[in-house]
Every structure is written in structure tokens, then in C-alpha cells.
Amino acid sequence: MTRVAWWHCFAGIAGDMALGALVDAGADLSAVERELVALPVGGWSLSAQPVTRSGVAATHVRVQVRDTQVVRTYSHIVGLITEARLPPRARDRALAAFSRLATVEAALHRRPVNQVHFHEVGGLDAIIDIIGTCVALEVLGVDEVRSSPVAQGRGMVSTAHGVLPVPAPAVVALLSGAGAPTYGTAIPFELCTPTGAALLASMCRAWGPLPAMTISSSGFGAGTRELDGMPNVVQVVVGSLSSDEVSTSGVGGQPIVELQANIDDVTGEILGATLSALMAAGALDAWITPVTGKKGRPAHVVSLLCDPASVGRLRQVLADETGTLGIRAQTWQRWPFSREFATVEVAGYPVRVKRGPRRIKAEHDDAARVARLVGLPIREVARQAEEEAHRSFDLFDGKPRPGADAGAGPGPEAG
């Protein structure tokens, strides 16, 4: 079962609204604070108050800080997050959010990422909002984040760089880079802030209406301002989505993007390195197809699958690695089956195995490593690992047989 959090951004989203919605949906604020106190910076406090916005009950989370004038660099914030020893998934989500922000700010101000200085989003309150949201998702056990289209206001907003139009350039860049659907409204205020856009752009795996799910909780996070005729809140809906059930029902497919480029002037070594770079950058899959190009030239089509949120990053990697003059894209849906990992032993060495609903398969890299160590063919190590996994686990219900040692505990993944 995949646990999903779906954001309903009908009035936009900001960092404090996102955190407030998760607390309203059941994330224990004290549990969030216990993780945040590990940040190597003090001078802040966190509180949550029940409020109403246009008659809708919501939670408003407030971060009180003393260092409102501190300007932090991207490297400084990365250091704060890594030093805090947060839960791994919360740490990775927080780093991804600030990485998106740094990349966008670097492009907007035409400077290297390591020279980016955060102003509003580098303030301690914004840092607590973003990291707190990532921790709250972990407290709720959320595996996957999705979102509705994101509402935008209009007018102007004051920033450290002066007065800027709404939506702010950073918000536009963040959402466009993630392939996020967004739309304008007549509301004369900023609805989606850079912190809210960064959280969505870095975490959302799909965009659209509420997915097919079994709802376990929901909540509303309140913004500070009252809006005329609309509740200034963001809603989060948390529940469970079974990949297996969705795949057989024919509904609720996960949107993915296929990127392709025709290449006819690079070596095989570069093509191989390109596949490795794409997978390292977050591609769900990547492959190369030989074709015959114009004028009868031999060529290759480099293809990859990715989440809509990763299109901007992977498009750049594909262009940088191949030097292609153009990239095309099309959107598909997929229905991934759940998969789990466990560890068995072959000749005294650990080998990870991947278990789906219908088969068990040894991880090739582990099998190859053990094969080199013990002098057996890779296929023989894989066979022994899979046979051991079949003996240790029930293939149909995914539970260890009585008395079996599963090794590393399996963790659900979808890919």
C-alpha cells in the first residue's frame, strides 16, 4: 500500500500553510518539533492555533524567530539540514526543495548555484516551514505527494529584490520546471509563495484531481490573511493507494513524461555514460534504440521516462550529455505494481532481491559483486538468491515464512 498526500491548492500554498494542513490532518506537532530541535540553529519557537478562514476550520502554524535579518547561502542551508540528522526521507525532501530553489534563483540572477543567497526563503521561519513540512510528511508516513492545479493571485509583492509581479518569477520558474498545472485568479494577493512552490515542485509525483484512494485523514492549513469570499487555506488529503488495485481497475494511472532525442554524432561510450547520468539524475527508466537517420546515417534514439516534476532537470542532463539540438516529449500514464526489497545470503554474502506480486528477482549489481568474490557465474548467484528468497518468503502474501530471517526489512517502492 502506498500512502499518499494530495494537496488541494484552490487558494495557493505557502510553507506555513502546508505545515499547518499536515498538523491539522494529524501530524503530531511535538513529534515534528523533536526532529527540528536537532537543527544547529536556535532562536525559534513553533506554535499551532485553531482558526477559521471564511467559516472553514483550519490550523495556523506560526514560527516565531529572532534572526529576521540573516541572509543564508544555499551551502549554509544544506549544512544545517545534513548536520541535523533528520529522518532520511525528510532530509532528502528538504534538500530537494532547497535545491530547486537554488537552481531557480541561480538562473534568475545569472550566477552559479554556490553563490546563491536566499533572502525571504533563507530566513529561519521559512527554513522551519519547509523542513517542518518534510518532517510532518514523515510523521504521517507519506510515501508519495500529489497536487491539484495551483491557484495564483495577481498584483505586486515586495521582496528583498524590490517589488515583483505576482506570481513571482521564482514561483513561475519552479512550477513550470516541474510541469505543474497552474492558473490565475482575480484575487489581488500572492497566493502561492516560493516556499510553497518549492515544496510542490520537488515532491509532487503527479498533478490532477483527488486520486482513487482510501482516505485516512484530511486537514486545512491557514494563511495569515483573510480573503474576500474565499477561505485562505490549503487542504491536504491523506490516504492509502494500492498500486495493484489501481493497475487492475484501469483508473488513476500515474502521469509520466517520455523524453526523446535523436543522436547521430556521438560515440557508444558517450551514449552509455548518458544512460548512467540520466538514471543518476532521477529517470525512472532510460534506453537507447538504434535507428537509421536522414541520408542513411546510423543513429540512436535516447529515451527516458520521468515524473513530470523531473522534466526540467532531466531535459538539461540529456542536452548536456549528448549535445543534442532538440528534445521532444509526450505524456503517458502508467500503473506500477508495488515492489519490495529484502536481503538473502549466497555463499555467506548478502544479495538483495526485488519482490513483486508475481515474481522474485535478484538485484544484478549484488549478484555480480558476489559472483566476482566467489568465482561463480552471475546467473548462478542470481539463481541461488532467488531460490533462497522463495524458501524464505511467501510469494503470494509477501510475508516471511515462520522462522525465516528476512534480512533487511522490505520497504515498499513504486517504479
C-alpha beads as a LAMMPS data file, in Angstrom:
LAMMPS data file: protein, C-alpha beads

415 atoms
414 bonds

1 atom types
1 bond types

-500.0 500.0 xlo xhi
-500.0 500.0 ylo yhi
-500.0 500.0 zlo zhi

Masses

1 110.0

Atoms # bond

1 1 1 0.000 0.000 0.000
2 1 1 1.275 3.444 -0.926
3 1 1 0.399 6.256 1.464
4 1 1 -0.423 9.417 -0.450
5 1 1 -0.827 13.083 0.492
6 1 1 -2.800 15.126 -2.049
7 1 1 -2.712 18.921 -1.854
8 1 1 -5.769 20.903 -2.906
9 1 1 -4.304 24.299 -3.804
10 1 1 -7.505 26.192 -4.678
11 1 1 -6.166 29.195 -2.720
12 1 1 -2.497 28.581 -3.462
13 1 1 0.029 27.234 -0.982
14 1 1 2.750 28.576 1.304
15 1 1 5.196 26.845 3.624
16 1 1 3.323 27.683 6.817
17 1 1 0.008 26.664 5.214
18 1 1 1.464 23.300 4.155
19 1 1 2.779 22.580 7.640
20 1 1 -0.489 23.701 9.215
21 1 1 -2.517 21.406 6.952
22 1 1 -0.406 18.376 7.896
23 1 1 -0.747 19.198 11.605
24 1 1 -4.494 19.614 11.084
25 1 1 -4.517 16.196 9.366
26 1 1 -2.980 14.509 12.404
27 1 1 0.778 15.089 12.356
28 1 1 1.843 15.465 15.978
29 1 1 3.396 18.928 16.309
30 1 1 5.511 17.809 19.269
31 1 1 6.936 14.966 17.147
32 1 1 7.783 17.483 14.439
33 1 1 9.472 19.762 16.973
34 1 1 11.554 16.882 18.368
35 1 1 13.167 16.484 14.966
36 1 1 13.522 20.206 14.297
37 1 1 15.388 20.922 17.549
38 1 1 18.294 18.951 16.053
39 1 1 18.870 21.813 13.596
40 1 1 22.117 23.560 14.607
41 1 1 20.406 26.929 15.000
42 1 1 18.329 28.391 17.785
43 1 1 16.139 31.385 18.359
44 1 1 12.842 29.986 17.126
45 1 1 9.615 28.607 18.535
46 1 1 6.702 26.835 16.918
47 1 1 3.015 27.022 17.785
48 1 1 -0.271 25.952 16.231
49 1 1 -3.618 27.672 16.727
50 1 1 -7.093 26.594 15.613
51 1 1 -8.576 29.320 13.401
52 1 1 -11.318 29.797 10.818
53 1 1 -10.951 31.278 7.345
54 1 1 -14.261 32.246 5.704
55 1 1 -16.003 29.794 8.023
56 1 1 -13.606 26.869 7.370
57 1 1 -11.894 25.441 10.445
58 1 1 -8.151 25.224 9.945
59 1 1 -4.813 25.195 11.760
60 1 1 -2.450 28.149 11.585
61 1 1 1.162 27.296 12.367
62 1 1 3.304 30.205 13.456
63 1 1 7.095 30.260 13.591
64 1 1 8.477 32.992 15.849
65 1 1 12.150 33.845 15.250
66 1 1 14.726 36.414 16.300
67 1 1 17.126 36.408 13.309
68 1 1 14.821 38.014 10.736
69 1 1 17.747 39.865 9.094
70 1 1 20.029 36.869 8.489
71 1 1 20.755 36.057 4.821
72 1 1 21.898 32.474 4.268
73 1 1 23.603 30.841 1.310
74 1 1 22.445 27.612 -0.281
75 1 1 25.552 25.845 1.050
76 1 1 24.805 27.096 4.569
77 1 1 21.275 25.689 4.469
78 1 1 22.483 22.349 3.092
79 1 1 24.891 22.205 6.016
80 1 1 22.105 22.898 8.507
81 1 1 19.945 20.110 7.093
82 1 1 22.658 17.467 6.843
83 1 1 24.048 18.217 10.297
84 1 1 20.607 17.822 11.900
85 1 1 20.438 14.065 11.180
86 1 1 16.792 14.196 10.233
87 1 1 14.894 11.064 9.179
88 1 1 16.433 10.127 5.797
89 1 1 13.314 10.711 3.713
90 1 1 12.560 14.027 5.426
91 1 1 16.185 15.105 4.923
92 1 1 16.116 14.186 1.231
93 1 1 12.826 16.005 0.679
94 1 1 14.110 19.147 2.401
95 1 1 17.360 19.094 0.434
96 1 1 15.405 18.635 -2.798
97 1 1 13.205 21.648 -2.021
98 1 1 16.164 23.943 -1.382
99 1 1 17.991 22.517 -4.395
100 1 1 15.047 23.513 -6.591
101 1 1 15.046 26.973 -5.045
102 1 1 18.790 27.395 -5.518
103 1 1 18.662 26.283 -9.150
104 1 1 15.849 28.702 -9.919
105 1 1 17.458 31.618 -8.086
106 1 1 20.763 30.962 -9.842
107 1 1 19.050 31.111 -13.236
108 1 1 17.002 34.209 -12.378
109 1 1 20.042 36.158 -11.151
110 1 1 22.554 34.621 -13.583
111 1 1 25.014 33.419 -11.015
112 1 1 26.395 29.988 -10.002
113 1 1 24.323 27.928 -7.596
114 1 1 27.048 28.058 -4.942
115 1 1 26.809 31.860 -4.979
116 1 1 23.059 31.981 -4.410
117 1 1 21.965 33.934 -1.336
118 1 1 18.493 33.267 -0.011
119 1 1 16.634 36.244 1.379
120 1 1 12.997 35.561 2.325
121 1 1 13.338 31.768 1.855
122 1 1 16.612 31.789 3.784
123 1 1 15.006 33.249 6.870
124 1 1 14.700 30.912 9.808
125 1 1 10.913 30.932 9.650
126 1 1 10.945 29.755 6.017
127 1 1 13.562 27.110 6.836
128 1 1 11.408 25.782 9.678
129 1 1 8.325 25.822 7.436
130 1 1 9.996 23.769 4.698
131 1 1 11.851 21.290 6.894
132 1 1 8.882 21.050 9.261
133 1 1 6.606 20.143 6.354
134 1 1 9.020 17.405 5.274
135 1 1 9.187 16.063 8.821
136 1 1 5.382 16.183 9.186
137 1 1 5.024 14.122 5.997
138 1 1 7.315 11.557 7.583
139 1 1 5.338 11.609 10.835
140 1 1 2.232 10.758 8.784
141 1 1 4.121 8.060 6.887
142 1 1 3.516 9.657 3.480
143 1 1 5.222 7.839 0.607
144 1 1 4.005 9.916 -2.319
145 1 1 2.884 13.513 -2.775
146 1 1 0.409 14.734 -5.399
147 1 1 -1.340 18.038 -6.017
148 1 1 -4.218 19.733 -7.754
149 1 1 -3.556 22.630 -10.148
150 1 1 -2.186 25.608 -8.229
151 1 1 -4.127 28.884 -7.965
152 1 1 -2.270 32.181 -8.374
153 1 1 -3.186 35.707 -7.354
154 1 1 -2.335 38.952 -9.113
155 1 1 -0.774 42.318 -8.334
156 1 1 2.674 43.035 -6.896
157 1 1 4.651 41.754 -3.921
158 1 1 7.530 43.352 -2.015
159 1 1 10.753 41.304 -1.829
160 1 1 14.413 41.836 -0.998
161 1 1 14.946 42.419 -4.726
162 1 1 12.254 45.072 -4.870
163 1 1 8.634 44.966 -5.956
164 1 1 7.886 41.985 -8.208
165 1 1 4.787 40.865 -10.107
166 1 1 2.504 38.122 -8.817
167 1 1 3.046 35.263 -9.413
168 1 1 6.675 35.915 -8.524
169 1 1 9.324 34.886 -11.075
170 1 1 10.661 32.169 -8.760
171 1 1 7.172 30.678 -8.381
172 1 1 6.662 30.626 -12.138
173 1 1 10.065 29.018 -12.715
174 1 1 9.574 26.406 -10.012
175 1 1 6.142 25.307 -11.186
176 1 1 6.970 25.398 -14.891
177 1 1 10.111 23.344 -14.308
178 1 1 8.022 20.721 -12.535
179 1 1 5.339 20.590 -15.217
180 1 1 2.783 21.791 -12.680
181 1 1 -0.630 22.991 -13.902
182 1 1 -1.438 26.450 -12.571
183 1 1 -3.962 29.201 -13.226
184 1 1 -4.612 32.824 -12.349
185 1 1 -7.439 34.313 -10.279
186 1 1 -8.721 37.828 -9.643
187 1 1 -7.526 37.754 -6.014
188 1 1 -5.159 40.749 -5.597
189 1 1 -2.627 38.993 -3.359
190 1 1 0.170 36.445 -3.631
191 1 1 -1.411 33.005 -3.169
192 1 1 1.456 30.668 -3.993
193 1 1 4.767 31.623 -2.382
194 1 1 8.244 30.412 -3.368
195 1 1 8.363 28.104 -0.333
196 1 1 5.052 26.519 -1.266
197 1 1 6.070 26.201 -4.920
198 1 1 9.407 24.645 -3.948
199 1 1 7.694 22.018 -1.792
200 1 1 5.343 21.083 -4.625
201 1 1 7.965 21.183 -7.376
202 1 1 10.419 18.992 -5.502
203 1 1 7.986 16.387 -4.159
204 1 1 4.914 16.034 -6.368
205 1 1 4.860 12.883 -8.478
206 1 1 1.541 13.630 -10.167
207 1 1 -0.811 16.542 -10.760
208 1 1 -4.568 16.486 -11.091
209 1 1 -7.764 15.728 -9.194
210 1 1 -8.034 13.700 -5.996
211 1 1 -6.685 10.221 -6.848
212 1 1 -8.503 6.966 -6.137
213 1 1 -7.582 6.309 -2.518
214 1 1 -8.867 5.204 0.871
215 1 1 -8.852 8.415 2.923
216 1 1 -7.494 8.222 6.453
217 1 1 -7.385 11.926 7.358
218 1 1 -7.526 15.421 5.950
219 1 1 -6.752 18.913 7.147
220 1 1 -6.680 22.602 6.299
221 1 1 -3.660 24.863 6.793
222 1 1 -4.472 28.552 7.144
223 1 1 -2.684 31.527 5.694
224 1 1 -2.351 34.695 7.723
225 1 1 -4.525 36.898 5.517
226 1 1 -8.323 36.807 5.231
227 1 1 -9.503 36.709 1.623
228 1 1 -12.779 38.195 0.466
229 1 1 -15.206 35.387 -0.354
230 1 1 -12.697 32.519 -0.268
231 1 1 -11.084 30.570 2.581
232 1 1 -7.375 31.297 2.599
233 1 1 -6.392 27.693 3.251
234 1 1 -4.696 24.765 1.567
235 1 1 -6.211 21.325 2.027
236 1 1 -4.310 18.068 2.356
237 1 1 -5.962 14.665 1.990
238 1 1 -4.011 11.668 3.281
239 1 1 -4.838 8.074 2.457
240 1 1 -3.741 4.770 1.021
241 1 1 -3.430 3.901 -2.644
242 1 1 -2.835 0.303 -3.682
243 1 1 -0.772 0.141 -6.864
244 1 1 -2.017 -3.374 -7.567
245 1 1 -5.666 -2.414 -7.233
246 1 1 -5.220 0.705 -9.364
247 1 1 -3.434 -1.225 -12.109
248 1 1 -6.322 -3.671 -12.460
249 1 1 -9.081 -1.066 -12.238
250 1 1 -7.824 0.894 -15.231
251 1 1 -8.173 4.249 -13.463
252 1 1 -5.894 6.535 -11.524
253 1 1 -2.759 5.953 -13.598
254 1 1 0.374 7.835 -12.645
255 1 1 1.221 10.548 -15.219
256 1 1 4.750 10.206 -16.578
257 1 1 6.675 12.005 -19.303
258 1 1 8.779 10.363 -22.009
259 1 1 11.687 12.468 -23.287
260 1 1 13.462 11.557 -26.518
261 1 1 16.350 12.865 -28.583
262 1 1 17.776 11.642 -31.919
263 1 1 21.570 11.340 -31.776
264 1 1 23.816 10.596 -34.771
265 1 1 27.191 12.085 -33.880
266 1 1 28.399 10.674 -30.550
267 1 1 30.326 7.560 -29.597
268 1 1 28.956 4.469 -27.904
269 1 1 30.884 5.391 -24.764
270 1 1 29.057 8.714 -24.550
271 1 1 25.703 7.002 -25.084
272 1 1 26.439 4.587 -22.252
273 1 1 27.537 7.402 -19.963
274 1 1 24.367 9.305 -20.865
275 1 1 22.168 6.448 -19.646
276 1 1 24.075 6.348 -16.353
277 1 1 23.772 10.112 -15.924
278 1 1 20.032 10.062 -16.628
279 1 1 19.380 7.309 -14.101
280 1 1 21.536 9.062 -11.506
281 1 1 19.530 12.271 -12.088
282 1 1 16.235 10.552 -11.286
283 1 1 14.956 8.970 -14.515
284 1 1 12.546 6.125 -13.877
285 1 1 13.963 4.248 -16.866
286 1 1 16.221 5.028 -19.817
287 1 1 17.143 3.182 -23.004
288 1 1 18.734 3.559 -26.440
289 1 1 17.216 2.420 -29.748
290 1 1 19.324 2.133 -32.936
291 1 1 17.675 3.738 -35.994
292 1 1 18.587 4.846 -39.495
293 1 1 18.631 8.628 -39.764
294 1 1 18.453 11.024 -42.660
295 1 1 20.799 10.387 -45.589
296 1 1 21.066 6.797 -44.415
297 1 1 23.234 7.637 -41.423
298 1 1 23.198 5.241 -38.443
299 1 1 21.725 6.994 -35.405
300 1 1 20.254 6.324 -31.974
301 1 1 17.157 7.487 -30.132
302 1 1 17.845 8.163 -26.443
303 1 1 14.611 7.765 -24.455
304 1 1 13.755 8.137 -20.803
305 1 1 10.730 8.065 -18.525
306 1 1 10.398 10.507 -15.645
307 1 1 7.958 12.144 -13.269
308 1 1 6.536 15.455 -14.519
309 1 1 8.355 17.162 -11.630
310 1 1 11.721 15.977 -13.004
311 1 1 11.298 17.070 -16.631
312 1 1 13.347 20.261 -16.351
313 1 1 16.298 18.607 -14.645
314 1 1 16.425 15.545 -16.914
315 1 1 15.936 17.574 -20.071
316 1 1 19.046 19.538 -19.120
317 1 1 21.043 16.365 -18.365
318 1 1 20.071 14.842 -21.717
319 1 1 21.093 18.015 -23.555
320 1 1 24.373 18.403 -21.651
321 1 1 25.475 14.785 -22.072
322 1 1 24.643 14.374 -25.765
323 1 1 24.859 17.891 -27.175
324 1 1 21.550 17.342 -28.935
325 1 1 19.930 20.280 -30.688
326 1 1 16.389 19.307 -29.660
327 1 1 14.338 17.197 -27.276
328 1 1 10.722 16.095 -27.659
329 1 1 8.273 14.919 -25.016
330 1 1 4.969 13.160 -24.674
331 1 1 2.876 12.338 -21.629
332 1 1 1.714 8.826 -20.763
333 1 1 0.068 7.068 -17.862
334 1 1 1.459 4.043 -16.078
335 1 1 0.201 1.645 -13.436
336 1 1 3.257 0.440 -11.490
337 1 1 2.953 -2.657 -9.362
338 1 1 4.253 -2.497 -5.811
339 1 1 7.725 -3.866 -5.261
340 1 1 9.697 -4.624 -2.131
341 1 1 13.328 -5.346 -1.331
342 1 1 14.753 -7.888 1.061
343 1 1 18.197 -9.458 1.562
344 1 1 19.260 -13.099 1.415
345 1 1 22.706 -14.718 1.574
346 1 1 24.620 -16.585 -1.115
347 1 1 27.888 -18.217 -0.029
348 1 1 27.806 -16.007 3.050
349 1 1 27.442 -12.735 1.141
350 1 1 24.312 -10.520 1.107
351 1 1 22.289 -10.244 -2.100
352 1 1 19.262 -8.006 -2.371
353 1 1 16.175 -9.413 -4.043
354 1 1 13.283 -7.488 -5.540
355 1 1 9.845 -8.948 -4.928
356 1 1 6.757 -8.058 -6.914
357 1 1 3.293 -9.596 -6.719
358 1 1 4.204 -12.327 -9.236
359 1 1 7.957 -12.912 -9.141
360 1 1 11.195 -12.567 -7.226
361 1 1 14.354 -11.315 -8.905
362 1 1 17.902 -10.838 -7.642
363 1 1 19.486 -7.414 -7.953
364 1 1 22.046 -7.652 -10.754
365 1 1 24.704 -5.437 -9.138
366 1 1 24.668 -7.520 -5.948
367 1 1 24.757 -10.775 -7.910
368 1 1 27.683 -9.515 -9.993
369 1 1 29.613 -8.449 -6.878
370 1 1 29.143 -11.811 -5.179
371 1 1 29.967 -13.655 -8.412
372 1 1 33.352 -11.909 -8.535
373 1 1 34.026 -12.746 -4.895
374 1 1 33.169 -16.453 -5.064
375 1 1 34.087 -17.240 -8.668
376 1 1 30.626 -18.263 -9.872
377 1 1 28.717 -17.105 -12.961
378 1 1 26.367 -14.202 -12.279
379 1 1 23.355 -16.255 -13.386
380 1 1 24.214 -18.947 -10.821
381 1 1 24.445 -16.444 -7.963
382 1 1 21.139 -14.925 -9.072
383 1 1 19.507 -18.353 -9.235
384 1 1 20.647 -19.252 -5.730
385 1 1 19.500 -15.900 -4.340
386 1 1 16.055 -16.235 -5.917
387 1 1 15.667 -19.831 -4.699
388 1 1 16.640 -18.739 -1.179
389 1 1 14.125 -15.898 -1.369
390 1 1 11.395 -18.316 -2.467
391 1 1 12.205 -20.544 0.510
392 1 1 12.204 -17.632 2.937
393 1 1 9.158 -15.732 1.742
394 1 1 5.636 -16.498 0.707
395 1 1 5.468 -15.173 -2.851
396 1 1 1.750 -14.551 -2.703
397 1 1 1.242 -12.665 0.546
398 1 1 4.727 -11.167 0.829
399 1 1 5.236 -12.280 4.443
400 1 1 8.244 -14.183 5.791
401 1 1 7.613 -17.848 6.410
402 1 1 7.654 -18.802 10.115
403 1 1 11.225 -18.968 11.364
404 1 1 12.705 -17.313 8.276
405 1 1 15.137 -14.431 8.616
406 1 1 14.275 -11.834 6.012
407 1 1 17.460 -9.831 6.473
408 1 1 16.889 -6.174 5.764
409 1 1 13.278 -5.207 6.249
410 1 1 11.430 -4.717 2.967
411 1 1 10.311 -1.218 2.109
412 1 1 7.619 -0.525 -0.464
413 1 1 8.664 1.266 -3.619
414 1 1 6.839 2.083 -6.846
415 1 1 8.691 2.478 -10.081

Bonds

1 1 1 2
2 1 2 3
3 1 3 4
4 1 4 5
5 1 5 6
6 1 6 7
7 1 7 8
8 1 8 9
9 1 9 10
10 1 10 11
11 1 11 12
12 1 12 13
13 1 13 14
14 1 14 15
15 1 15 16
16 1 16 17
17 1 17 18
18 1 18 19
19 1 19 20
20 1 20 21
21 1 21 22
22 1 22 23
23 1 23 24
24 1 24 25
25 1 25 26
26 1 26 27
27 1 27 28
28 1 28 29
29 1 29 30
30 1 30 31
31 1 31 32
32 1 32 33
33 1 33 34
34 1 34 35
35 1 35 36
36 1 36 37
37 1 37 38
38 1 38 39
39 1 39 40
40 1 40 41
41 1 41 42
42 1 42 43
43 1 43 44
44 1 44 45
45 1 45 46
46 1 46 47
47 1 47 48
48 1 48 49
49 1 49 50
50 1 50 51
51 1 51 52
52 1 52 53
53 1 53 54
54 1 54 55
55 1 55 56
56 1 56 57
57 1 57 58
58 1 58 59
59 1 59 60
60 1 60 61
61 1 61 62
62 1 62 63
63 1 63 64
64 1 64 65
65 1 65 66
66 1 66 67
67 1 67 68
68 1 68 69
69 1 69 70
70 1 70 71
71 1 71 72
72 1 72 73
73 1 73 74
74 1 74 75
75 1 75 76
76 1 76 77
77 1 77 78
78 1 78 79
79 1 79 80
80 1 80 81
81 1 81 82
82 1 82 83
83 1 83 84
84 1 84 85
85 1 85 86
86 1 86 87
87 1 87 88
88 1 88 89
89 1 89 90
90 1 90 91
91 1 91 92
92 1 92 93
93 1 93 94
94 1 94 95
95 1 95 96
96 1 96 97
97 1 97 98
98 1 98 99
99 1 99 100
100 1 100 101
101 1 101 102
102 1 102 103
103 1 103 104
104 1 104 105
105 1 105 106
106 1 106 107
107 1 107 108
108 1 108 109
109 1 109 110
110 1 110 111
111 1 111 112
112 1 112 113
113 1 113 114
114 1 114 115
115 1 115 116
116 1 116 117
117 1 117 118
118 1 118 119
119 1 119 120
120 1 120 121
121 1 121 122
122 1 122 123
123 1 123 124
124 1 124 125
125 1 125 126
126 1 126 127
127 1 127 128
128 1 128 129
129 1 129 130
130 1 130 131
131 1 131 132
132 1 132 133
133 1 133 134
134 1 134 135
135 1 135 136
136 1 136 137
137 1 137 138
138 1 138 139
139 1 139 140
140 1 140 141
141 1 141 142
142 1 142 143
143 1 143 144
144 1 144 145
145 1 145 146
146 1 146 147
147 1 147 148
148 1 148 149
149 1 149 150
150 1 150 151
151 1 151 152
152 1 152 153
153 1 153 154
154 1 154 155
155 1 155 156
156 1 156 157
157 1 157 158
158 1 158 159
159 1 159 160
160 1 160 161
161 1 161 162
162 1 162 163
163 1 163 164
164 1 164 165
165 1 165 166
166 1 166 167
167 1 167 168
168 1 168 169
169 1 169 170
170 1 170 171
171 1 171 172
172 1 172 173
173 1 173 174
174 1 174 175
175 1 175 176
176 1 176 177
177 1 177 178
178 1 178 179
179 1 179 180
180 1 180 181
181 1 181 182
182 1 182 183
183 1 183 184
184 1 184 185
185 1 185 186
186 1 186 187
187 1 187 188
188 1 188 189
189 1 189 190
190 1 190 191
191 1 191 192
192 1 192 193
193 1 193 194
194 1 194 195
195 1 195 196
196 1 196 197
197 1 197 198
198 1 198 199
199 1 199 200
200 1 200 201
201 1 201 202
202 1 202 203
203 1 203 204
204 1 204 205
205 1 205 206
206 1 206 207
207 1 207 208
208 1 208 209
209 1 209 210
210 1 210 211
211 1 211 212
212 1 212 213
213 1 213 214
214 1 214 215
215 1 215 216
216 1 216 217
217 1 217 218
218 1 218 219
219 1 219 220
220 1 220 221
221 1 221 222
222 1 222 223
223 1 223 224
224 1 224 225
225 1 225 226
226 1 226 227
227 1 227 228
228 1 228 229
229 1 229 230
230 1 230 231
231 1 231 232
232 1 232 233
233 1 233 234
234 1 234 235
235 1 235 236
236 1 236 237
237 1 237 238
238 1 238 239
239 1 239 240
240 1 240 241
241 1 241 242
242 1 242 243
243 1 243 244
244 1 244 245
245 1 245 246
246 1 246 247
247 1 247 248
248 1 248 249
249 1 249 250
250 1 250 251
251 1 251 252
252 1 252 253
253 1 253 254
254 1 254 255
255 1 255 256
256 1 256 257
257 1 257 258
258 1 258 259
259 1 259 260
260 1 260 261
261 1 261 262
262 1 262 263
263 1 263 264
264 1 264 265
265 1 265 266
266 1 266 267
267 1 267 268
268 1 268 269
269 1 269 270
270 1 270 271
271 1 271 272
272 1 272 273
273 1 273 274
274 1 274 275
275 1 275 276
276 1 276 277
277 1 277 278
278 1 278 279
279 1 279 280
280 1 280 281
281 1 281 282
282 1 282 283
283 1 283 284
284 1 284 285
285 1 285 286
286 1 286 287
287 1 287 288
288 1 288 289
289 1 289 290
290 1 290 291
291 1 291 292
292 1 292 293
293 1 293 294
294 1 294 295
295 1 295 296
296 1 296 297
297 1 297 298
298 1 298 299
299 1 299 300
300 1 300 301
301 1 301 302
302 1 302 303
303 1 303 304
304 1 304 305
305 1 305 306
306 1 306 307
307 1 307 308
308 1 308 309
309 1 309 310
310 1 310 311
311 1 311 312
312 1 312 313
313 1 313 314
314 1 314 315
315 1 315 316
316 1 316 317
317 1 317 318
318 1 318 319
319 1 319 320
320 1 320 321
321 1 321 322
322 1 322 323
323 1 323 324
324 1 324 325
325 1 325 326
326 1 326 327
327 1 327 328
328 1 328 329
329 1 329 330
330 1 330 331
331 1 331 332
332 1 332 333
333 1 333 334
334 1 334 335
335 1 335 336
336 1 336 337
337 1 337 338
338 1 338 339
339 1 339 340
340 1 340 341
341 1 341 342
342 1 342 343
343 1 343 344
344 1 344 345
345 1 345 346
346 1 346 347
347 1 347 348
348 1 348 349
349 1 349 350
350 1 350 351
351 1 351 352
352 1 352 353
353 1 353 354
354 1 354 355
355 1 355 356
356 1 356 357
357 1 357 358
358 1 358 359
359 1 359 360
360 1 360 361
361 1 361 362
362 1 362 363
363 1 363 364
364 1 364 365
365 1 365 366
366 1 366 367
367 1 367 368
368 1 368 369
369 1 369 370
370 1 370 371
371 1 371 372
372 1 372 373
373 1 373 374
374 1 374 375
375 1 375 376
376 1 376 377
377 1 377 378
378 1 378 379
379 1 379 380
380 1 380 381
381 1 381 382
382 1 382 383
383 1 383 384
384 1 384 385
385 1 385 386
386 1 386 387
387 1 387 388
388 1 388 389
389 1 389 390
390 1 390 391
391 1 391 392
392 1 392 393
393 1 393 394
394 1 394 395
395 1 395 396
396 1 396 397
397 1 397 398
398 1 398 399
399 1 399 400
400 1 400 401
401 1 401 402
402 1 402 403
403 1 403 404
404 1 404 405
405 1 405 406
406 1 406 407
407 1 407 408
408 1 408 409
409 1 409 410
410 1 410 411
411 1 411 412
412 1 412 413
413 1 413 414
414 1 414 415
